[in-house]
C-alpha cells in the first residue's frame, strides 16, 4: 500500500474517532437535559445519573433500567413462602446522597 494512502487512511481514522467522541458527548448532554426536565433533578444529579446509568452499562430493556434505579419489586422466595418485598433502594442512591 502506498505511503500516501496509508497516511490518508490514518487521517480519516482519526477524524472518525473524533466524530464518534463528539456524538457520545452530544448524546450524554441530551440525556442530561432530558433528565433535568423532570423538575426535581438538577445538573449535577442529572450528570451523575447519566454517567452511572449510561456511561458504561448497556441495557437490553427498560426493566433493567428500572431494576438499577430500584423501581421494581424485590422478590423473596423461601421454601413455601413467596412474596414481594417491595421496591429496593437504588444502587446509585449512596453515590447521589454523598454528592459524588
N, C-alpha and C positions, 0 to 999 in steps of 0.2 A: 504494500500500500504506500503511495507517495507521501512524503513528509508533510506537504501542504494539506493534503486531505486529512491526515491524522490530526493536524493542528486545528483544522476547521471543525472536525467532529468533536474534539475536546472542548472547543469554544461553545459549540451547540449543547454539549452535555452540561456544561457549567450554566448556560442560560436556562436550560430545562430545570436544573436543580434550584436555581434562584426563583423561577416562576412557581415551582411546587412549594417552596418555603413561603412565598408570598400568599399563595392560595390558602395554605394552612393557617397563616396569621389572620387572613380575612374571615375564614370560617370561624375561628375562635372568637374574633371580635363580634361577629354576627350572633353567635351563641350567647355571648355576654350581654349584648343589647337586648336580645330576646328574654333572657332571664330578668334583666332589670325592669322590664315592662310589667313584671308581676307585682311591683309596688313595694314589697317588703324586703326585697333583695337589693343591696347597694352594689357599687362597682367592685369592692374588694371581695365580698361574698360571692358575687357572680363569677368573678375571675377564678376564685378558688374552686367553686363547683364545676366550672367548665374544665379546669385543669385536672381535677380529681376524677371526674366522670369520663371526660372525652380525651384527655391529654395522652393517655397511654392505654386505655382499655378499648376493646371492640365488643360492642353489644350485638347480640343476634336478634333481640326483640325488645319490646318496651317492658316486658315483665322483668327482664334482667336489670333494666334501669331502675324500675320501681323497687326491686329487691335491694339494690345497693343503697337506695335512698331510705330504705326501711318502711316502705309504703305497702308491703304485702305482709300478710299474717305469717307467724312462725308456727309451724305445726309441732305438736307434741304427741308422739306415739310411744306408748309403753305397754307392751303386752296387750291386754284387752282395752286399755284406755287410749282413745284417740280424740284430741281436741285441738282447737286453735288457741294459741297463747296471745293472740292479738298482734299488733304492729310492734316490731322491734325497733331499737334505736338504730339510726343510720350509721354506717361505717365511718363516714366523714364527720359525724357530729363532734367528735373530740377535736378535730382539726378546726372546725368552724368556731367552736366555743373558745378555743385558745387563740384564735385570730391568725393562725398560720396560713 
